[in-house]
Amino acid sequence: MGAPMLLIATLVWGVLATASEGPDTQACGKPKNSPQPLQRIIGGRMSGKGLFPWQGRLVSPHNLTAGATLISDQWVLTTARNVYLGQNACASPEDIAPTLKLFLGNRGQLPAGAVERVVLHPNFNSTDCNATSHCNATSNCNATSNCHAAPGTGTDLALLKLQHPAPLGPEVLPICLPQKDFLEVGRVGYVAGWGRGATLAFAEWLRYIMVPVADTSLCAKYYADGGPIGVAPDLGPDSFCVGMSKLREDTCHGDAGGAFAVHDPDDDTWYAAGILTYDRTCSAAKYSVYASVQHALAWIRQTMDES
């Protein structure tokens, strides 16, 4: 791919702070350091800690890497498709939970402990992943899950509950859930992850990019007209599009599950406005797609409150 595909420049994590009320009442959204708006790191590393302490690295069976976002000391938000990576085609969320590993820290090296529970968004079409209508056939149940149909939907979300609270500190801190709409066109956010880079290898250090919210109607038309990616995203009112950076840096395979993190200068706090669900663009397409966290807030809060 001709354009630089820096999926996301290197970083480390934050210190404790106060937060808003709700399930995320503990410290959130106050990293030790903030990224510089015009920073560009190509094949390099960011020195210093405290940039994106909410970013998690989710590892599934067969060591497949995906993104995840810490939203409290015991809850993680990711995509539903991420939890099915490398899983048996008929696996249930209860089957999947003990097979997942979550790591935190700027190199994804800090084990977060066992995943106790996986909760899929109630409107996520899990048949895309496990073909439940066919799971009575033993032969089908030996197949690996396939979650590639119609990616990018705003309900492609899953909550993971950790068995024990993550140890918060300089490298580990939740991001806050949004209290208002941060998705006006042109609004800039940051996305971090360990997805594939220009060499198609997974990143060793956490990387990030700065990208703008795009006009959803232009994004929808772009994919409806046959964008360069084989499977077009499924856009709806609960999802939104983001363009590439001015340097044509982009997210790629393995970055899904990371937060579209926006900074609110009114309270000097970072919020998860979205979760990356369509990570196939890799600088080949104009737009990536995110699930709107605000649209999913009721489900997120209810799930966290009831557990």
C-alpha positions as CSV (number, residue, x, y, z in Angstrom):
1,M,0.0,0.0,0.0
2,G,1.5,3.3,-1.1
3,A,0.5,5.4,1.8
4,P,2.1,5.1,5.2
5,M,0.1,2.7,7.3
6,L,1.2,3.6,10.7
7,L,-1.6,2.2,12.6
8,I,-1.1,4.0,15.7
9,A,2.0,5.6,17.4
10,T,3.5,4.4,20.6
11,L,2.3,5.3,24.1
12,V,1.9,4.4,27.7
13,W,-0.5,5.3,30.5
14,G,-2.1,7.5,33.0
15,V,-2.6,8.4,36.7
16,L,-5.7,8.3,38.7
17,A,-8.3,11.1,38.6
18,T,-11.8,11.8,39.5
19,A,-14.7,10.9,37.3
20,S,-18.4,11.3,36.5
21,E,-21.2,9.4,38.3
22,G,-22.4,6.0,37.1
23,P,-20.8,2.6,36.8
24,D,-17.5,4.4,35.9
25,T,-17.4,6.5,39.1
26,Q,-13.9,5.6,39.9
27,A,-11.0,7.4,38.3
28,C,-11.2,7.7,34.5
29,G,-10.2,9.7,31.6
30,K,-7.3,11.6,33.2
31,P,-4.1,10.2,31.6
32,K,-0.7,11.3,32.9
33,N,0.2,12.8,29.5
34,S,-1.8,13.7,26.4
35,P,-0.7,13.1,22.8
36,Q,0.6,16.0,20.8
37,P,-1.9,16.9,17.9
38,L,0.8,17.0,15.2
39,Q,2.9,14.1,16.4
40,R,3.9,11.6,13.8
41,I,5.9,8.5,14.7
42,I,6.9,6.2,11.8
43,G,8.4,2.9,13.0
44,G,9.4,4.6,16.2
45,R,8.5,4.6,19.9
46,M,7.0,7.2,22.2
47,S,9.0,7.7,25.3
48,G,7.3,8.5,28.6
49,K,4.2,7.1,30.1
50,G,0.6,8.2,30.5
51,L,-0.9,8.5,27.1
52,F,-3.6,5.9,26.5
53,P,-3.9,3.9,29.8
54,W,-7.3,2.4,28.8
55,Q,-6.1,0.5,25.8
56,G,-6.1,-3.3,26.2
57,R,-4.7,-6.1,24.0
58,L,-7.1,-9.0,23.8
59,V,-5.6,-12.3,22.9
60,S,-7.8,-15.1,21.7
61,P,-7.0,-18.8,21.0
62,H,-4.3,-19.2,18.4
63,N,-2.8,-15.9,19.7
64,L,-5.0,-13.7,17.6
65,T,-4.7,-10.1,18.7
66,A,-7.5,-7.5,18.9
67,G,-8.2,-4.3,20.7
68,A,-10.2,-3.7,23.9
69,T,-11.0,-0.6,26.0
70,L,-11.0,-0.5,29.8
71,I,-14.1,1.4,31.0
72,S,-13.8,0.6,34.7
73,D,-11.4,-1.3,36.9
74,Q,-13.4,-4.5,36.1
75,W,-15.1,-4.0,32.8
76,V,-13.7,-3.9,29.3
77,L,-15.6,-2.9,26.1
78,T,-14.6,-4.5,22.7
79,T,-16.3,-5.8,19.6
80,A,-18.4,-9.0,19.7
81,R,-16.5,-10.2,16.7
82,N,-13.3,-9.9,18.6
83,V,-14.4,-12.4,21.3
84,Y,-15.2,-14.9,18.6
85,L,-11.8,-14.8,16.9
86,G,-10.3,-18.3,16.7
87,Q,-13.2,-19.8,18.6
88,N,-15.2,-22.9,17.8
89,A,-18.1,-22.1,15.5
90,C,-20.7,-23.1,18.2
91,A,-19.0,-21.6,21.2
92,S,-21.3,-19.7,23.6
93,P,-20.1,-16.6,25.5
94,E,-19.8,-18.8,28.6
95,D,-17.5,-21.1,26.7
96,I,-15.5,-18.2,25.3
97,A,-14.8,-16.3,28.5
98,P,-12.1,-18.6,30.0
99,T,-10.2,-18.7,26.7
100,L,-9.6,-15.0,26.5
101,K,-6.5,-13.2,27.8
102,L,-6.4,-9.5,28.4
103,F,-3.1,-7.5,28.7
104,L,-2.7,-3.8,29.6
105,G,0.3,-1.4,29.4
106,N,2.0,0.3,26.5
107,R,3.5,-2.9,25.4
108,G,0.4,-5.0,26.3
109,Q,2.6,-6.8,28.8
110,L,0.6,-6.5,32.0
111,P,-1.8,-9.5,32.5
112,A,-5.3,-8.2,33.6
113,G,-6.3,-11.6,35.0
114,A,-9.0,-14.0,33.9
115,V,-12.1,-12.9,32.0
116,E,-15.1,-14.0,34.2
117,R,-18.0,-13.1,31.9
118,V,-18.7,-12.2,28.2
119,V,-21.9,-10.2,27.5
120,L,-22.8,-9.6,23.9
121,H,-24.9,-6.6,22.8
122,P,-28.5,-7.9,22.7
123,N,-28.9,-6.7,19.1
124,F,-25.7,-8.3,17.8
125,N,-26.5,-11.0,15.3
126,S,-24.4,-13.8,16.8
127,T,-25.5,-16.1,14.0
128,D,-22.8,-14.3,11.9
129,C,-20.3,-15.9,14.2
130,N,-21.6,-19.2,15.3
131,A,-24.4,-20.3,12.9
132,T,-26.5,-21.4,15.9
133,S,-29.2,-22.9,13.6
134,H,-26.6,-25.4,12.4
135,C,-24.9,-26.2,15.7
136,N,-26.7,-29.5,16.2
137,A,-24.4,-30.9,13.5
138,T,-21.2,-32.1,15.0
139,S,-19.2,-31.5,11.9
140,N,-20.1,-27.8,11.9
141,C,-19.2,-27.5,15.5
142,N,-15.6,-28.4,14.7
143,A,-15.3,-25.4,12.4
144,T,-13.6,-22.1,13.4
145,S,-16.0,-19.2,13.9
146,N,-16.5,-16.8,10.9
147,C,-17.6,-13.3,11.8
148,H,-16.9,-11.6,8.5
149,A,-20.4,-10.9,7.1
150,A,-21.5,-7.3,7.2
151,P,-18.9,-5.9,9.7
152,G,-19.1,-2.3,11.1
153,T,-22.5,-2.5,12.7
154,G,-23.1,-0.3,15.8
155,T,-24.2,-3.3,17.8
156,D,-21.0,-5.2,17.2
157,L,-20.1,-4.8,20.9
158,A,-19.3,-7.0,23.8
159,L,-18.6,-6.3,27.5
160,L,-16.0,-8.4,29.3
161,K,-16.0,-8.6,33.1
162,L,-12.7,-9.4,34.7
163,Q,-12.6,-11.9,37.6
164,H,-10.7,-9.3,39.7
165,P,-10.3,-5.6,39.4
166,A,-7.4,-4.4,37.3
167,P,-4.6,-2.7,39.4
168,L,-5.0,0.9,38.4
169,G,-1.8,3.0,38.3
170,P,0.5,4.9,36.0
171,E,0.0,2.5,33.1
172,V,-3.6,1.4,33.6
173,L,-6.6,3.7,33.8
174,P,-10.2,3.5,32.4
175,I,-11.5,6.0,29.9
176,C,-14.8,7.7,30.8
177,L,-18.1,6.9,29.1
178,P,-19.5,9.9,27.2
179,Q,-21.9,12.3,28.8
180,K,-22.7,14.1,25.6
181,D,-22.4,13.9,21.8
182,F,-18.8,14.2,20.6
183,L,-19.5,13.1,17.0
184,E,-19.9,16.4,15.1
185,V,-18.2,16.2,11.7
186,G,-14.6,17.3,11.8
187,R,-14.2,16.5,15.5
188,V,-10.8,15.0,16.1
189,G,-10.2,11.9,18.2
190,Y,-7.4,9.4,18.8
191,V,-7.3,5.7,18.2
192,A,-4.6,3.3,19.7
193,G,-3.8,-0.3,19.1
194,W,-1.5,-3.1,18.3
195,G,-2.9,-3.8,14.8
196,R,-1.0,-4.7,11.7
197,G,1.4,-2.0,10.3
198,A,3.0,-1.4,6.9
199,T,4.9,-4.7,7.1
200,L,1.6,-6.5,8.0
201,A,3.2,-7.6,11.3
202,F,1.4,-6.8,14.6
203,A,2.9,-3.9,16.5
204,E,5.2,-4.6,19.4
205,W,4.5,-1.2,21.0
206,L,1.2,0.5,21.3
207,R,0.7,3.0,18.4
208,Y,-1.9,5.8,17.8
209,I,-3.2,8.1,15.1
210,M,-5.3,11.3,15.2
211,V,-8.3,11.1,12.9
212,P,-11.5,13.2,12.2
213,V,-15.2,12.3,12.4
214,A,-16.4,12.1,8.8
215,D,-19.7,12.9,7.1
216,T,-21.7,9.6,7.4
217,S,-23.7,10.3,4.2
218,L,-20.5,10.6,2.2
219,C,-19.1,7.5,3.9
220,A,-22.2,5.5,3.1
221,K,-22.1,6.6,-0.5
222,Y,-18.4,5.7,-0.8
223,Y,-19.1,2.1,0.3
224,A,-22.4,1.9,-1.6
225,D,-20.5,2.8,-4.8
226,G,-18.1,-0.1,-4.2
227,G,-15.2,1.0,-2.0
228,P,-11.9,-0.9,-2.4
229,I,-12.6,-3.3,0.5
230,G,-14.3,-6.6,-0.3
231,V,-17.0,-6.5,2.4
232,A,-18.6,-3.1,2.9
233,P,-19.5,-2.0,6.5
234,D,-23.0,-2.1,7.7
235,L,-23.7,1.5,8.6
236,G,-26.7,2.6,10.7
237,P,-27.8,5.3,13.2
238,D,-25.7,3.6,16.0
239,S,-22.4,3.8,14.0
240,F,-20.3,6.6,12.5
241,C,-17.4,7.0,10.1
242,V,-13.9,8.4,10.6
243,G,-11.5,9.5,7.9
244,M,-7.8,9.0,7.6
245,S,-5.3,11.3,9.2
246,K,-3.8,14.1,7.1
247,L,-0.7,11.9,6.7
248,R,-2.9,9.0,5.4
249,E,-2.3,6.9,8.5
250,D,-5.0,4.5,9.3
251,T,-6.1,1.6,11.4
252,C,-5.8,-2.0,10.2
253,H,-6.5,-5.6,11.1
254,G,-6.2,-6.1,14.9
255,D,-7.1,-2.6,15.9
256,A,-10.9,-3.2,16.2
257,G,-12.1,-2.8,19.8
258,G,-10.0,0.3,20.4
259,A,-11.7,3.5,21.5
260,F,-12.2,6.6,19.5
261,A,-11.0,8.8,22.3
262,V,-11.9,12.4,22.4
263,H,-10.8,15.1,24.8
264,D,-13.3,17.5,26.3
265,P,-11.5,20.7,27.2
266,D,-14.4,21.7,29.5
267,D,-13.4,19.2,32.1
268,D,-10.0,18.1,30.8
269,T,-11.2,14.6,30.5
270,W,-11.0,11.9,27.8
271,Y,-14.1,10.0,26.7
272,A,-14.7,6.9,24.6
273,A,-17.0,8.3,21.9
274,G,-16.8,5.1,19.8
275,I,-15.4,1.6,19.4
276,L,-13.6,0.7,16.2
277,T,-15.6,-2.1,14.5
278,Y,-14.4,-2.0,10.9
279,D,-10.6,-2.3,10.9
280,R,-10.1,-3.5,7.3
281,T,-9.3,-0.2,5.7
282,C,-5.5,-0.3,6.2
283,S,-5.0,3.0,4.2
284,A,-6.8,1.4,1.2
285,A,-10.2,3.0,1.9
286,K,-11.1,6.5,2.9
287,Y,-13.2,5.6,6.0
288,S,-13.2,3.3,9.0
289,V,-16.3,2.6,11.0
290,Y,-17.1,2.8,14.7
291,A,-19.9,1.9,17.0
292,S,-21.3,4.9,18.9
293,V,-20.8,4.4,22.6
294,Q,-23.5,6.9,23.4
295,H,-26.0,4.8,21.6
296,A,-25.0,1.8,23.6
297,L,-24.9,3.6,27.0
298,A,-28.1,2.2,28.4
299,W,-27.0,-1.4,27.7
300,I,-23.5,-0.8,29.1
301,R,-24.7,0.8,32.3
302,Q,-27.4,-1.8,32.9
303,T,-25.0,-4.7,32.4
304,M,-22.5,-3.2,34.7
305,D,-25.1,-2.3,37.4
306,E,-26.6,-5.8,37.3
307,S,-23.4,-7.8,37.7
